[in-house]
Amino acid sequence: MREEIEISRYEKVDKDFDSIIDLHKLISKGTNLEEHLIYFDDNFPLFFKKVIYNKTFDFITVLKINKVLSGFIHFKLFENTIFLNNICLNISAQGNGMGKYFLKESLNLVIDETRENFELDVFLSNSKALNWYLNLGLEIQKKSTWVEILQESQKNVDKKSPGIDFLNDNNGFKSIFYKKNKVGTFVNKKTILVHDLIILEKILNTEYCIVTNQDFTIVTTNDYNFAVLEISARMKGKLKDVINNLK
């Protein structure tokens, strides 16, 4: 029986919402960052609802095969750039060219004359995805190293250190603020994602796993024991080239 394929913009929360949330958890599957990213946090579904309704900067498409939710794409829209924030298909929809078709048709829905560039981030450990993006005409612009700061080298600073606050951010995630600037996010009750390395001198010595993709070379690494988890790459290309290579 011929498959019935439907690709459309996802504009409101419906019965497929939970399936889309579950698909997010496949994005880091097989990497050393699994369960450390915000997709695993209890607050993520509430945050993603805000994303869905932010139609100016976020554009989400869904793939249905025989009326069953089988994948989603999340584009972020900037002045002259379409940023592929996420693309994920369930296992049954992978390996048959469906991803290429899904991306092409989704770009046809979002593209306009103001967009010239196409960008994304990819984990280098995902060689299949990396090679696919290279074949689409994208080039690596820069790399980021994700490290875990090992427990024995964390600073033992009291949570009442001057300037430190533990508050929810504007998206509802429990966060660490230093002098009113957000410097870290708690994830999944097990991880602190560090956004500003200044917090390394202030952070609690707790059971949390401390993870960052900030430029760790700017600190005295002799003061810390750390393990490299992943390396991600920012890739960029001309949107017209990507579309041509998807044909």
PyMOL commands that set and color helices and strands:
alter all, ss='L'
color gray80, all
select helices_A, chain A and resi 17-24+38-40+44-53+91-93+98-110+127-135+151-153+197-201+216-218+221-223+239-245
alter helices_A, ss='H'
color red, helices_A
select strands_A, chain A and resi 5-9+58-65+68-77+81-89+117-123+139-149+164-168+174-178+181-187+191-194+209-212+226-238
alter strands_A, ss='S'
color yellow, strands_A
deselect
rebuild
show_as cartoon
